[in-house]
Amino acid sequence: ISDLRDEMEKQWPSLSCPSSDGTSFWSHEWERHGACSESVLDQHQYFQAALNLKTQLNLLHILTKA
């Protein structure tokens, strides 16, 4: 997923530790939430799909309306 790293740093930072490079956070996300999708999406596809959905859905706007 190295080709997604720049976009992930901008779009999916580790808010619990802003000084972190995100690697351990993204590893946790994959192990906890993404690995179960492995029969359909590999790790790269999982993170690419997450980034695409964030862009398409404007999650911050949705949450402010909730």
MMTF fields as JSON, N, C-alpha, C and O atoms, coordinates in Angstrom:
{
  "mmtfVersion": "1.0.0",
  "mmtfProducer": "UNKNOWN",
  "numBonds": 263,
  "numAtoms": 264,
  "numGroups": 66,
  "numChains": 1,
  "numModels": 1,
  "chainsPerModel": [1],
  "groupsPerChain": [66],
  "chainIdList": ["A"],
  "bondAtomList": [4, 2, 8, 6, 12, 10, 16, 14, 20, 18, 24, 22, 28, 26, 32, 30, 36, 34, 40, 38, 44, 42, 48, 46, 52, 50, 56, 54, 60, 58, 64, 62, 68, 66, 72, 70, 76, 74, 80, 78, 84, 82, 88, 86, 92, 90, 96, 94, 100, 98, 104, 102, 108, 106, 112, 110, 116, 114, 120, 118, 124, 122, 128, 126, 132, 130, 136, 134, 140, 138, 144, 142, 148, 146, 152, 150, 156, 154, 160, 158, 164, 162, 168, 166, 172, 170, 176, 174, 180, 178, 184, 182, 188, 186, 192, 190, 196, 194, 200, 198, 204, 202, 208, 206, 212, 210, 216, 214, 220, 218, 224, 222, 228, 226, 232, 230, 236, 234, 240, 238, 244, 242, 248, 246, 252, 250, 256, 254, 260, 258],
  "bondOrderList": [1, 1, 1, 1, 1, 1, 1, 1, 1, 1, 1, 1, 1, 1, 1, 1, 1, 1, 1, 1, 1, 1, 1, 1, 1, 1, 1, 1, 1, 1, 1, 1, 1, 1, 1, 1, 1, 1, 1, 1, 1, 1, 1, 1, 1, 1, 1, 1, 1, 1, 1, 1, 1, 1, 1, 1, 1, 1, 1, 1, 1, 1, 1, 1, 1],
  "groupList": [{"groupName": "ILE", "atomNameList": ["N", "CA", "C", "O"], "elementList": ["N", "C", "C", "O"], "formalChargeList": [0, 0, 0, 0], "bondAtomList": [1, 0, 2, 1, 3, 2], "bondOrderList": [1, 1, 2], "singleLetterCode": "I", "chemCompType": "L-PEPTIDE LINKING"}, {"groupName": "SER", "atomNameList": ["N", "CA", "C", "O"], "elementList": ["N", "C", "C", "O"], "formalChargeList": [0, 0, 0, 0], "bondAtomList": [1, 0, 2, 1, 3, 2], "bondOrderList": [1, 1, 2], "singleLetterCode": "S", "chemCompType": "L-PEPTIDE LINKING"}, {"groupName": "ASP", "atomNameList": ["N", "CA", "C", "O"], "elementList": ["N", "C", "C", "O"], "formalChargeList": [0, 0, 0, 0], "bondAtomList": [1, 0, 2, 1, 3, 2], "bondOrderList": [1, 1, 2], "singleLetterCode": "D", "chemCompType": "L-PEPTIDE LINKING"}, {"groupName": "LEU", "atomNameList": ["N", "CA", "C", "O"], "elementList": ["N", "C", "C", "O"], "formalChargeList": [0, 0, 0, 0], "bondAtomList": [1, 0, 2, 1, 3, 2], "bondOrderList": [1, 1, 2], "singleLetterCode": "L", "chemCompType": "L-PEPTIDE LINKING"}, {"groupName": "ARG", "atomNameList": ["N", "CA", "C", "O"], "elementList": ["N", "C", "C", "O"], "formalChargeList": [0, 0, 0, 0], "bondAtomList": [1, 0, 2, 1, 3, 2], "bondOrderList": [1, 1, 2], "singleLetterCode": "R", "chemCompType": "L-PEPTIDE LINKING"}, {"groupName": "GLU", "atomNameList": ["N", "CA", "C", "O"], "elementList": ["N", "C", "C", "O"], "formalChargeList": [0, 0, 0, 0], "bondAtomList": [1, 0, 2, 1, 3, 2], "bondOrderList": [1, 1, 2], "singleLetterCode": "E", "chemCompType": "L-PEPTIDE LINKING"}, {"groupName": "MET", "atomNameList": ["N", "CA", "C", "O"], "elementList": ["N", "C", "C", "O"], "formalChargeList": [0, 0, 0, 0], "bondAtomList": [1, 0, 2, 1, 3, 2], "bondOrderList": [1, 1, 2], "singleLetterCode": "M", "chemCompType": "L-PEPTIDE LINKING"}, {"groupName": "LYS", "atomNameList": ["N", "CA", "C", "O"], "elementList": ["N", "C", "C", "O"], "formalChargeList": [0, 0, 0, 0], "bondAtomList": [1, 0, 2, 1, 3, 2], "bondOrderList": [1, 1, 2], "singleLetterCode": "K", "chemCompType": "L-PEPTIDE LINKING"}, {"groupName": "GLN", "atomNameList": ["N", "CA", "C", "O"], "elementList": ["N", "C", "C", "O"], "formalChargeList": [0, 0, 0, 0], "bondAtomList": [1, 0, 2, 1, 3, 2], "bondOrderList": [1, 1, 2], "singleLetterCode": "Q", "chemCompType": "L-PEPTIDE LINKING"}, {"groupName": "TRP", "atomNameList": ["N", "CA", "C", "O"], "elementList": ["N", "C", "C", "O"], "formalChargeList": [0, 0, 0, 0], "bondAtomList": [1, 0, 2, 1, 3, 2], "bondOrderList": [1, 1, 2], "singleLetterCode": "W", "chemCompType": "L-PEPTIDE LINKING"}, {"groupName": "PRO", "atomNameList": ["N", "CA", "C", "O"], "elementList": ["N", "C", "C", "O"], "formalChargeList": [0, 0, 0, 0], "bondAtomList": [1, 0, 2, 1, 3, 2], "bondOrderList": [1, 1, 2], "singleLetterCode": "P", "chemCompType": "L-PEPTIDE LINKING"}, {"groupName": "CYS", "atomNameList": ["N", "CA", "C", "O"], "elementList": ["N", "C", "C", "O"], "formalChargeList": [0, 0, 0, 0], "bondAtomList": [1, 0, 2, 1, 3, 2], "bondOrderList": [1, 1, 2], "singleLetterCode": "C", "chemCompType": "L-PEPTIDE LINKING"}, {"groupName": "GLY", "atomNameList": ["N", "CA", "C", "O"], "elementList": ["N", "C", "C", "O"], "formalChargeList": [0, 0, 0, 0], "bondAtomList": [1, 0, 2, 1, 3, 2], "bondOrderList": [1, 1, 2], "singleLetterCode": "G", "chemCompType": "PEPTIDE LINKING"}, {"groupName": "THR", "atomNameList": ["N", "CA", "C", "O"], "elementList": ["N", "C", "C", "O"], "formalChargeList": [0, 0, 0, 0], "bondAtomList": [1, 0, 2, 1, 3, 2], "bondOrderList": [1, 1, 2], "singleLetterCode": "T", "chemCompType": "L-PEPTIDE LINKING"}, {"groupName": "PHE", "atomNameList": ["N", "CA", "C", "O"], "elementList": ["N", "C", "C", "O"], "formalChargeList": [0, 0, 0, 0], "bondAtomList": [1, 0, 2, 1, 3, 2], "bondOrderList": [1, 1, 2], "singleLetterCode": "F", "chemCompType": "L-PEPTIDE LINKING"}, {"groupName": "HIS", "atomNameList": ["N", "CA", "C", "O"], "elementList": ["N", "C", "C", "O"], "formalChargeList": [0, 0, 0, 0], "bondAtomList": [1, 0, 2, 1, 3, 2], "bondOrderList": [1, 1, 2], "singleLetterCode": "H", "chemCompType": "L-PEPTIDE LINKING"}, {"groupName": "ALA", "atomNameList": ["N", "CA", "C", "O"], "elementList": ["N", "C", "C", "O"], "formalChargeList": [0, 0, 0, 0], "bondAtomList": [1, 0, 2, 1, 3, 2], "bondOrderList": [1, 1, 2], "singleLetterCode": "A", "chemCompType": "L-PEPTIDE LINKING"}, {"groupName": "VAL", "atomNameList": ["N", "CA", "C", "O"], "elementList": ["N", "C", "C", "O"], "formalChargeList": [0, 0, 0, 0], "bondAtomList": [1, 0, 2, 1, 3, 2], "bondOrderList": [1, 1, 2], "singleLetterCode": "V", "chemCompType": "L-PEPTIDE LINKING"}, {"groupName": "TYR", "atomNameList": ["N", "CA", "C", "O"], "elementList": ["N", "C", "C", "O"], "formalChargeList": [0, 0, 0, 0], "bondAtomList": [1, 0, 2, 1, 3, 2], "bondOrderList": [1, 1, 2], "singleLetterCode": "Y", "chemCompType": "L-PEPTIDE LINKING"}, {"groupName": "ASN", "atomNameList": ["N", "CA", "C", "O"], "elementList": ["N", "C", "C", "O"], "formalChargeList": [0, 0, 0, 0], "bondAtomList": [1, 0, 2, 1, 3, 2], "bondOrderList": [1, 1, 2], "singleLetterCode": "N", "chemCompType": "L-PEPTIDE LINKING"}],
  "groupTypeList": [0, 1, 2, 3, 4, 2, 5, 6, 5, 7, 8, 9, 10, 1, 3, 1, 11, 10, 1, 1, 2, 12, 13, 1, 14, 9, 1, 15, 5, 9, 5, 4, 15, 12, 16, 11, 1, 5, 1, 17, 3, 2, 8, 15, 8, 18, 14, 8, 16, 16, 3, 19, 3, 7, 13, 8, 3, 19, 3, 3, 15, 0, 3, 13, 7, 16],
  "groupIdList": [1, 2, 3, 4, 5, 6, 7, 8, 9, 10, 11, 12, 13, 14, 15, 16, 17, 18, 19, 20, 21, 22, 23, 24, 25, 26, 27, 28, 29, 30, 31, 32, 33, 34, 35, 36, 37, 38, 39, 40, 41, 42, 43, 44, 45, 46, 47, 48, 49, 50, 51, 52, 53, 54, 55, 56, 57, 58, 59, 60, 61, 62, 63, 64, 65, 66],
  "secStructList": [7, 4, 4, 4, 2, 2, 2, 2, 2, 2, 2, 1, 7, 7, 6, 6, 7, 6, 6, 1, 7, 1, 2, 2, 2, 2, 2, 2, 2, 0, 0, 0, 0, 0, 4, 4, 4, 6, 6, 6, 7, 7, 2, 2, 2, 2, 2, 2, 2, 2, 2, 2, 2, 2, 2, 2, 2, 6, 2, 2, 2, 2, 2, 2, 2, 7],
  "xCoordList": [0.815, 0.0, 0.858, 0.364, 2.122, 3.025, 2.596, 2.851, 1.952, 1.501, 0.313, -0.012, -0.334, -1.466, -1.048, -1.849, 0.189, 0.654, 0.405, -0.117, 0.76, 0.565, -0.906, -1.249, -1.76, -3.191, -3.733, -4.573, -3.255, -3.708, -3.255, -3.997, -2.063, -1.591, -2.47, -2.679, -2.984, -3.86, -5.296, -5.924, -5.809, -7.22, -7.553, -8.702, -6.558, -6.829, -5.719, -5.036, -5.544, -4.469, -4.832, -5.995, -3.835, -4.055, -4.295, -3.347, -5.537, -5.866, -5.464, -5.262, -5.347, -4.954, -3.481, -3.061, -2.71, -1.287, -0.855, -0.267, -1.147, -0.868, 0.592, 0.877, 1.513, 2.92, 3.328, 4.423, 2.457, 2.736, 2.679, 1.996, 3.395, 3.343, 2.126, 1.923, 1.321, 0.088, 0.216, -0.793, 1.423, 1.609, 0.978, 0.277, 1.209, 0.632, -0.89, -1.598, -1.386, -2.833, -3.467, -4.474, -2.883, -3.438, -3.305, -4.172, -2.24, -2.086, -3.218, -3.807, -3.511, -4.622, -5.937, -6.724, -6.172, -7.415, -7.557, -8.641, -6.464, -6.508, -6.757, -7.63, -5.996, -6.111, -7.48, -8.042, -8.008, -9.271, -10.491, -11.497, -10.412, -11.598, -11.483, -12.485, -10.29, -10.132, -9.858, -10.258, -9.181, -8.766, -9.949, -9.81, -11.102, -12.272, -12.775, -13.566, -12.327, -12.733, -11.741, -11.886, -10.737, -9.633, -10.061, -9.358, -11.186, -11.647, -12.168, -12.307, -12.454, -12.973, -11.976, -11.748, -11.39, -10.469, -9.126, -9.073, -8.05, -6.752, -6.488, -7.308, -5.372, -5.092, -5.101, -5.66, -4.498, -4.459, -5.869, -6.234, -6.648, -8.016, -8.873, -9.713, -8.66, -9.402, -9.147, -10.083, -7.874, -7.555, -7.944, -8.373, -7.804, -8.227, -9.736, -10.215, -10.486, -11.945, -12.341, -13.257, -11.659, -11.963, -11.708, -12.515, -10.603, -10.302, -11.329, -11.768, -11.704, -12.708, -14.051, -14.702, -14.463, -15.736, -15.719, -16.701, -14.616, -14.516, -14.688, -15.365, -14.081, -14.191, -15.616, -16.151, -16.218, -17.556, -18.648, -19.595, -18.519, -19.618, -19.546, -20.54, -18.42, -18.258, -18.729, -19.692, -18.034, -18.403, -18.529, -19.433, -17.654, -17.736, -19.051, -19.645, -19.503, -20.781, -21.933, -22.838, -21.893, -22.935, -22.984, -24.063, -21.821, -21.781, -22.253, -22.865, -21.986, -22.458, -23.973, -24.589, -24.572, -26.032, -26.741, -27.958, -25.989, -26.601, -27.063, -27.596],
  "yCoordList": [-1.207, 0.0, 1.269, 2.368, 1.099, 2.252, 3.355, 4.532, 2.988, 4.007, 4.812, 5.861, 4.344, 5.053, 5.896, 6.661, 5.754, 6.357, 7.867, 8.339, 8.618, 10.072, 10.433, 11.291, 9.772, 10.058, 9.626, 10.312, 8.497, 8.032, 8.975, 9.205, 9.515, 10.464, 11.709, 12.293, 12.115, 13.289, 12.954, 13.695, 11.842, 11.516, 10.618, 10.58, 9.894, 8.904, 8.939, 7.939, 10.091, 10.2, 9.484, 9.169, 9.243, 8.701, 9.877, 10.54, 10.136, 11.28, 11.065, 12.027, 9.807, 9.539, 9.841, 10.068, 9.845, 10.155, 10.877, 10.267, 12.169, 12.912, 12.892, 13.065, 12.686, 12.667, 11.323, 11.192, 10.338, 9.013, 9.053, 9.897, 8.141, 8.087, 7.317, 7.215, 6.78, 6.105, 4.614, 3.911, 4.119, 2.712, 1.769, 0.833, 1.994, 1.083, 1.221, 0.235, 2.43, 2.656, 1.921, 1.233, 2.063, 1.395, -0.116, -0.853, -0.578, -2.022, -2.532, -3.581, -1.769, -2.135, -2.161, -3.097, -1.149, -1.083, -2.29, -2.86, -2.675, -3.841, -5.107, -5.903, -5.3, -6.527, -6.644, -7.736, -5.539, -5.555, -5.503, -6.157, -4.736, -4.49, -4.979, -5.359, -4.975, -5.291, -6.74, -7.234, -7.426, -8.8, -9.715, -10.677, -9.428, -10.275, -10.109, -10.923, -9.074, -8.867, -9.474, -9.327, -10.155, -10.63, -11.572, -11.686, -12.24, -13.115, -12.304, -12.829, -11.026, -10.154, -9.048, -8.756, -8.441, -7.321, -7.64, -8.05, -7.456, -7.565, -6.262, -5.345, -6.18, -5.019, -3.714, -2.711, -3.733, -2.527, -2.13, -0.958, -3.081, -2.792, -2.275, -1.395, -2.821, -2.385, -0.905, -0.124, -0.536, 0.857, 1.788, 2.915, 1.344, 2.163, 2.371, 3.478, 1.324, 1.441, 2.4, 3.206, 2.313, 3.214, 4.669, 5.547, 4.918, 6.282, 6.765, 7.914, 5.897, 6.266, 6.586, 7.565, 5.764, 6.006, 7.313, 8.054, 7.593, 8.849, 10.04, 11.011, 9.961, 11.038, 11.15, 12.252, 10.035, 10.025, 10.452, 11.136, 10.051, 10.237, 11.513, 11.884, 12.188, 13.397, 13.131, 13.73, 12.231, 11.759, 12.887, 12.86, 13.858, 14.958, 15.72, 16.113, 15.927, 16.6, 15.759, 16.288, 14.471, 13.57, 13.6, 13.658, 13.56, 13.551, 14.875, 14.877, 15.984, 17.262, 17.387, 18.134, 16.669, 16.696, 15.709, 15.784, 14.786, 13.735, 14.279, 13.53],
  "zCoordList": [0.0, 0.0, 0.0, 0.253, -0.282, -0.241, -1.209, -0.955, -2.306, -3.25, -2.716, -3.271, -1.662, -1.057, 0.146, 0.684, 0.557, 1.806, 1.893, 2.903, 0.878, 0.927, 1.111, 1.924, 0.352, 0.463, 1.827, 2.409, 2.332, 3.638, 4.749, 5.704, 4.637, 5.643, 5.675, 6.738, 4.524, 4.459, 4.858, 5.615, 4.351, 4.502, 5.689, 6.13, 6.214, 7.253, 8.3, 8.52, 8.945, 9.934, 11.23, 11.483, 12.021, 13.357, 14.29, 14.71, 14.613, 15.457, 16.907, 17.648, 17.314, 18.695, 18.924, 20.058, 17.869, 17.978, 16.702, 15.809, 16.619, 15.382, 14.945, 13.76, 15.867, 15.473, 14.872, 14.325, 14.972, 14.42, 12.901, 12.32, 12.262, 10.803, 10.305, 9.095, 11.197, 10.819, 10.597, 10.558, 10.453, 10.108, 11.124, 10.739, 12.397, 13.398, 13.442, 13.647, 13.251, 13.22, 12.044, 12.211, 10.86, 9.678, 9.792, 9.322, 10.405, 10.634, 11.514, 11.252, 12.564, 13.446, 12.67, 12.811, 11.862, 11.089, 10.171, 10.047, 9.531, 8.652, 9.455, 9.107, 10.528, 11.317, 11.987, 12.069, 12.459, 13.205, 12.29, 12.565, 11.208, 10.389, 8.95, 8.344, 8.403, 6.995, 6.677, 5.623, 7.576, 7.286, 6.987, 6.231, 7.567, 7.304, 5.87, 5.393, 5.192, 3.8, 2.816, 1.603, 3.346, 2.518, 1.394, 0.39, 1.544, 0.464, -0.725, -1.83, -0.489, -1.544, -1.897, -3.071, -0.871, -1.061, -0.418, 0.742, -1.159, -0.508, 0.245, 0.207, 0.914, 1.759, 0.952, 1.395, -0.199, -1.035, -1.46, -1.378, -1.905, -2.339, -1.184, -1.375, 0.009, 1.193, 1.48, 1.647, 1.536, 1.841, 0.697, 0.943, -0.532, -1.666, -1.627, -1.875, -1.32, -1.224, -0.103, -0.267, 1.025, 2.144, 1.757, 2.061, 1.099, 0.659, -0.368, -0.318, -1.284, -2.29, -1.642, -2.006, -0.689, -0.01, 0.768, 0.766, 1.424, 2.171, 1.235, 1.573, 0.076, -0.907, -1.447, -1.567, -1.765, -2.363, -1.391, -1.779, -0.133, 0.809, 1.635, 2.26, 1.66, 2.469, 3.897, 4.377, 4.548, 5.878, 6.902, 7.737, 6.85, 7.819, 7.68, 8.684, 6.474, 6.248, 6.807, 7.453, 6.557, 7.057, 8.583, 9.173, 9.214, 10.676, 11.274, 12.342, 10.619, 11.157, 11.047, 11.806, 10.118, 9.953, 10.875, 11.046, 11.468, 12.306, 13.646, 14.464]
}
